[in-house]
Amino acid sequence: METSFELERIVQILKETVGRKQESVALHEPVFAGNEWVYVKECLDTGWVSSVGRFVDRFERMLAEYTGAGYAIAAVNGTAALHVALLLAGVKPGDEVIIPTMTFVATANAVVYCNAVPHLADIEPETLGLDPDKLDQYLHDIAVVNREECLNRLTGRPIRAVVPMHSFGHPVNLDKLLAVCEKYRLVLVEDAAESLGSFYKGKHTGTFGKLAALSFNGNKIVTTGGGGAILTNDPELAKLAKHLTTTAKLPHSWEYVHDRTGFNYRLPNLNAALGCAQLEQLPAFLDRKRRLADNYRAVFAGVPGVTFFTEPEGARSNYWLNVLLLDEKYADRRDDLLAATNAAGVMTRPAWTLMHRLEMYNQCPRMDLSSAEDIAGRLINIPSSANLVDK
C-alpha cells in the first residue's frame, strides 16, 4: 500500500511540476528562439549548404572559445567525432579501450569502428560515471605496464585508452582518473557528448584529455540537428582531425588526391548555421535548466523512496537529463513508475541498456559491474527541456 501511494505521488509531482501547460511533456526537446531562421535562410539564399561555408568555421570558433579548448573540429555527429578522436589517440586494431558499461551504445560502437575491443568498467554513485578508484584496483590486478604500453595479462592485448562518459551532463572525477591514466600509461579521451556547459573545478569538460567528443543531436542542450565536434589542445592533432574528417583530400585547384583513408565526416554549413544560433543562447539554456533542476530538488526533497540526483562535489553540471534514483527497496517498482508516468503524458526513460547486457558486447572483457547494475536498475530520467521553466 505504501509503495503504491508513493508511486502515485511521484507521478502527480511530475505532472504538477512540468505538465501544467501541455497534454504531454517530452524528455528533452530543442528550443529555437534565436537566430536559427535567419542563419539557416542565409545558407539557403547563398547556396552554401554543404561542408564548406562561413558557419562551419564560426561554429568551431564559438565552441573553442566557450569550452576553452585550443581547437574544435566540427563533425557530422558525436559518434563520428569519437571515432576519429580514438584514432588520433593511437587506438589500433586489437587494442582494448576502457569504457563505462553504463553509457549510450555509441561509445562502444566508436571503439569497434577502430577494430578495437571495448573493455567494460564500473561506475560510481557520486558521479554516475566511471569509477577511478575501482578502475585503479582492477588494473593493479590485471595490467602489466612496461615502457611502451599497458598490457592486459589475461588477454595479452594492449589497453590503449580510457573513455569516461559524463553521464547526463555530470562530470566524472577527472583528477583521480587522470592519475590512473598516468599510472598505467593510458590515453584519456573524453566522451563529452552530454556535457556541453558542464565544468569540473572551473574547467570545461572535454578539455582534460588528449581529445574529446561532443554531440549536437536533436535531444542535446544545443543542437545542429545532427552533429558533433572533436576538442583538442594539440595543433597537430587538430589539423589531422580536420584532414581525416574531410576525406583526407589534399588541397588542389582541381585534382582529387587523397593521402590516406579518410572519412566524409565534416559538418554541413546548414547544420552549423543552426548550431551558431543555438550557441548564442547556451547561457540562457543553462540558466533555465539549472532552475528546473532546483525545482525538482525542492519538490522531491520530502518524498520518501526517491532521490533527485544533484551535481557531484567540485562540479557544475548542465543537468542535460535530470535523474531520479529510487531507493533500493523500491527498485522493483522502476518499471511501474515508467509505465505510470508515460501513461500520464510525462515522458520518462530508464538508463541505457548496460553494454555487457547487449548481445554484441556481452563477451567483452570487464571488471565487476555491480554498482552499474544497481544504479541502472533504479534510475529514471525525467523531463529536462529548457522550455519547462519561464525565461
C-alpha positions in Angstrom: 0.0 0.0 0.0 2.8 2.4 0.9 4.7 1.7 -2.3 1.5 2.3 -4.4 0.8 5.6 -2.7 4.3 6.9 -3.2 4.2 5.9 -6.8 1.1 7.9 -7.4 2.6 10.8 -5.5 5.7 10.9 -7.7 3.6 10.9 -10.8 1.5 13.7 -9.5 4.5 15.8 -8.6 6.0 15.4 -12.0 2.7 16.4 -13.7 2.3 19.5 -11.5 6.0 20.5 -12.0 6.3 20.2 -15.8 2.9 19.3 -17.3 0.7 22.2 -16.4 0.7 23.8 -19.9 0.9 20.7 -22.0 -1.0 17.5 -22.5 2.3 15.6 -23.0 5.8 16.5 -22.0 8.9 15.3 -23.9 12.0 14.1 -22.2 14.2 16.7 -23.9 13.3 18.8 -26.9 15.1 21.6 -28.6 14.3 25.3 -28.1 14.5 27.5 -31.2 14.2 31.1 -30.0 17.1 33.0 -31.5 18.7 33.5 -35.0 18.0 29.9 -36.3 15.7 31.0 -39.1 18.0 33.9 -40.1 21.2 31.9 -40.3 19.6 28.9 -42.0 17.9 31.1 -44.5 21.3 32.7 -45.3 22.6 29.3 -46.2 19.7 28.6 -48.5 19.9 32.1 -50.1 23.6 31.9 -50.8 23.6 28.2 -51.7 26.3 27.4 -49.1 24.6 24.4 -47.5 27.3 21.7 -47.6 30.5 21.2 -45.7 32.1 24.5 -46.8 30.8 27.8 -45.6 31.3 30.5 -43.0 29.1 29.0 -40.4 31.2 25.8 -40.1 34.3 27.9 -39.2 32.3 30.2 -37.0 30.7 27.3 -35.1 34.2 25.8 -34.4 35.5 29.2 -33.2 32.5 29.6 -30.9 32.9 26.1 -29.5 36.6 26.6 -28.8 36.0 29.9 -27.2 33.2 28.7 -24.9 34.9 25.4 -23.8 38.4 26.8 -23.6 39.7 24.1 -25.9 42.6 25.1 -28.2 40.7 23.7 -31.2 37.3 22.4 -32.2 36.7 20.4 -35.3 33.0 20.0 -36.3 31.8 16.6 -37.4 28.5 15.1 -38.7 27.7 13.5 -35.3 29.1 12.7 -31.9 29.9 9.1 -32.8 32.0 10.2 -35.8 33.8 12.7 -33.6 34.6 10.0 -31.0 35.7 7.5 -33.8 38.2 10.0 -35.1 39.3 11.1 -31.6 40.1 7.4 -30.8 42.1 7.0 -34.0 44.1 10.2 -33.2 44.7 9.0 -29.7 46.6 6.0 -31.2 43.9 3.3 -30.8 44.9 0.4 -33.1 43.2 -2.8 -34.2 43.2 -5.3 -31.4 43.7 -2.7 -28.7 41.4 -2.6 -25.7 39.7 0.6 -24.7 38.1 1.1 -21.3 34.6 2.5 -21.3 31.8 2.5 -18.7 29.2 -0.2 -19.1 26.6 2.5 -18.4 26.8 4.6 -21.5 25.0 5.1 -24.7 25.9 2.4 -27.2 27.7 4.9 -29.5 30.7 4.9 -27.0 31.2 1.2 -27.5 30.4 1.4 -31.3 33.2 4.0 -31.8 35.7 1.7 -30.2 34.7 -1.1 -32.6 34.9 1.2 -35.6 38.6 1.3 -34.8 38.6 -2.5 -34.8 39.4 -2.3 -31.1 37.8 -4.1 -28.2 35.6 -2.3 -25.6 36.7 -3.2 -22.0 33.8 -2.5 -19.7 34.3 -0.7 -16.4 32.0 0.1 -13.4 30.6 3.5 -12.4 30.5 5.3 -9.0 27.3 6.5 -7.3 28.7 10.0 -6.7 29.0 10.9 -10.4 27.2 8.2 -12.3 30.4 8.0 -14.3 33.5 5.8 -14.5 34.8 4.9 -11.0 38.5 5.8 -10.9 39.2 4.1 -7.6 37.7 0.8 -8.7 39.5 1.0 -12.0 42.8 1.6 -10.3 42.4 -1.5 -8.2 41.2 -3.5 -11.2 44.2 -2.5 -13.3 46.5 -3.3 -10.5 45.2 -6.9 -10.6 45.1 -7.4 -14.4 47.5 -5.0 -16.0 51.2 -5.2 -16.8 52.9 -1.8 -17.5 56.1 -1.6 -19.4 58.0 1.3 -21.1 55.8 1.1 -24.2 52.3 0.4 -23.1 49.8 -1.2 -20.7 49.0 -4.9 -21.3 46.1 -6.9 -20.2 47.8 -10.0 -18.9 44.6 -12.0 -19.1 44.1 -11.4 -22.9 47.6 -10.3 -24.0 46.2 -7.3 -25.7 47.3 -3.7 -25.1 45.0 -1.5 -23.1 45.3 1.8 -25.0 42.8 4.4 -23.7 40.2 5.2 -21.2 36.9 6.9 -22.4 34.9 8.3 -19.5 31.4 9.5 -20.3 29.9 12.4 -18.4 26.6 10.8 -17.7 23.6 13.1 -18.2 25.9 16.1 -18.0 27.5 15.3 -14.7 31.4 15.4 -14.8 33.3 12.3 -13.7 36.1 12.6 -11.1 38.7 13.8 -13.6 41.6 14.4 -11.1 41.6 10.8 -10.0 41.0 9.4 -13.5 43.9 11.4 -14.9 46.1 10.0 -12.2 45.0 6.4 -13.1 45.8 7.1 -16.8 49.2 8.4 -15.9 50.0 5.5 -13.7 49.0 2.9 -16.3 50.2 4.8 -19.4 46.7 5.2 -20.8 45.3 8.0 -23.1 42.3 9.8 -21.8 39.7 10.6 -24.4 36.5 12.2 -23.0 33.1 11.3 -24.3 31.6 14.7 -23.5 28.6 14.2 -25.8 26.2 15.1 -23.0 28.2 17.7 -21.1 28.4 20.9 -23.1 28.2 23.6 -20.4 29.4 21.3 -17.6 32.6 22.2 -15.7 34.9 20.3 -13.4 36.7 22.5 -10.9 36.1 25.5 -13.1 37.4 23.9 -16.3 35.1 22.7 -19.1 34.6 19.0 -19.6 36.2 17.8 -22.8 39.4 19.8 -22.1 41.1 17.4 -19.7 42.0 14.5 -22.0 44.2 14.4 -25.1 40.9 14.6 -27.2 37.2 14.7 -26.6 34.0 14.3 -28.5 30.8 16.5 -28.3 27.4 15.8 -29.7 24.7 18.1 -31.0 21.9 15.6 -31.7 18.3 16.9 -31.6 18.0 15.9 -27.9 21.1 17.7 -26.7 21.3 21.0 -24.9 22.5 22.6 -28.1 21.5 21.0 -31.4 22.6 21.2 -35.0 20.0 18.6 -36.0 22.8 16.0 -36.1 26.3 17.0 -35.4 29.4 16.6 -33.2 32.8 18.0 -32.6 36.3 17.0 -31.6 38.1 19.0 -29.0 41.9 19.1 -28.5 44.6 21.4 -27.4 47.1 19.9 -29.8 47.5 21.9 -33.0 48.9 18.9 -35.0 46.0 16.6 -33.9 43.5 19.4 -34.7 45.0 19.7 -38.2 44.9 16.0 -38.7 41.4 15.7 -37.4 40.1 18.2 -39.9 42.1 16.4 -42.7 40.7 13.0 -41.8 37.1 14.2 -41.5 37.2 15.8 -45.0 38.1 12.5 -46.8 41.9 13.2 -46.3 41.9 15.3 -49.5 45.0 17.3 -50.3 44.4 20.9 -51.3 44.4 21.4 -55.1 42.5 23.6 -57.6 41.0 20.6 -59.4 42.8 17.3 -58.7 41.3 14.8 -56.3 44.3 13.5 -54.4 43.8 11.7 -51.0 46.8 10.7 -49.0 45.2 8.2 -46.6 41.9 6.6 -45.8 39.7 9.4 -44.6 36.1 9.9 -43.6 33.3 12.0 -45.0 32.6 13.3 -41.5 32.6 17.1 -42.0 29.6 19.0 -40.6 27.5 20.7 -43.3 27.2 24.5 -43.2 23.4 24.3 -42.9 23.7 22.4 -39.7 26.5 24.7 -38.4 24.3 27.7 -39.0 21.7 26.2 -36.7 24.5 25.5 -34.2 25.7 29.0 -34.2 22.3 30.3 -33.3 21.9 27.7 -30.6 25.3 28.5 -29.0 24.4 32.2 -28.8 21.6 31.0 -26.4 23.6 28.5 -24.4 24.0 30.6 -21.3 20.2 31.1 -21.2 19.5 27.4 -21.7 21.9 26.5 -18.9 20.2 29.0 -16.6 16.8 27.7 -17.3 17.9 24.0 -16.9 19.5 24.8 -13.6 16.3 26.4 -12.3 14.4 23.4 -13.5 16.8 21.2 -11.5 16.4 23.4 -8.5 12.6 23.0 -8.8 13.0 19.2 -8.9 15.3 19.2 -6.0 12.8 21.2 -3.9 9.7 19.2 -4.8 11.3 15.8 -4.3 13.1 16.8 -1.1 10.5 15.3 1.2 9.3 12.4 -0.9 10.2 9.0 0.7 11.7 6.3 -1.6 13.2 8.6 -4.2 16.2 10.9 -4.5 16.8 13.7 -7.1 20.4 13.3 -8.2 22.5 16.5 -7.9 25.8 17.6 -9.4 29.0 16.0 -7.9 31.1 17.9 -5.5 33.5 20.3 -7.3 31.5 20.2 -10.5 28.9 22.4 -12.2 26.6 20.3 -14.3 24.5 21.3 -17.2 21.7 19.0 -16.0 21.2 17.7 -19.5 18.9 15.0 -18.3 17.6 15.1 -14.8 17.8 11.9 -12.8 15.6 10.3 -10.1 17.0 7.4 -8.2 14.7 5.0 -6.4 15.7 3.7 -3.0 17.0 0.1 -3.2 13.9 -1.3 -1.6 11.8 0.2 -4.4 13.9 -0.9 -7.3 11.4 -3.5 -8.4 8.9 -0.7 -8.9 11.0 1.2 -11.5 9.1 -0.1 -14.5 5.8 0.6 -12.7 6.8 4.2 -12.4 8.0 4.4 -16.0 4.7 3.0 -17.1 2.6 5.3 -14.9 4.4 8.5 -15.9 4.3 7.8 -19.6 0.6 6.9 -19.4 0.1 10.3 -17.7 1.8 12.1 -20.6 5.1 12.7 -18.8 7.9 11.1 -20.8 10.4 9.2 -18.6 13.1 6.8 -19.6 15.5 4.3 -17.8 19.2 4.4 -18.2 20.6 2.9 -21.4 20.8 -0.9 -21.5 24.2 -1.7 -19.9 26.8 -2.6 -22.6 27.5 -6.0 -21.1 23.8 -6.9 -21.5 23.8 -6.2 -25.2 24.4 -9.3 -27.4 27.3 -7.8 -29.4 29.2 -6.7 -26.3 28.4 -9.4 -23.7 31.6 -11.2 -24.3 33.8 -8.1 -23.9 36.4 -8.1 -21.1 35.0 -6.5 -17.9 35.5 -5.8 -14.3 32.9 -6.3 -11.6 30.0 -4.2 -12.7 27.8 -4.4 -9.6 27.4 -0.7 -9.0 26.3 0.0 -12.6 23.8 -2.9 -12.3 22.4 -1.5 -9.1 22.2 2.1 -10.3 20.7 1.3 -13.7 18.0 -0.7 -12.0 16.9 2.3 -10.0 17.5 5.2 -12.4 14.8 7.2 -14.2 15.3 10.2 -16.4 12.6 12.8 -16.1 11.7 15.8 -18.4 14.6 18.2 -18.8 13.9 20.6 -21.6 14.9 24.2 -21.1 11.4 25.4 -22.0 9.9 23.8 -19.0 10.7 26.9 -16.9 9.9 30.5 -17.9 12.6 32.8 -19.2 
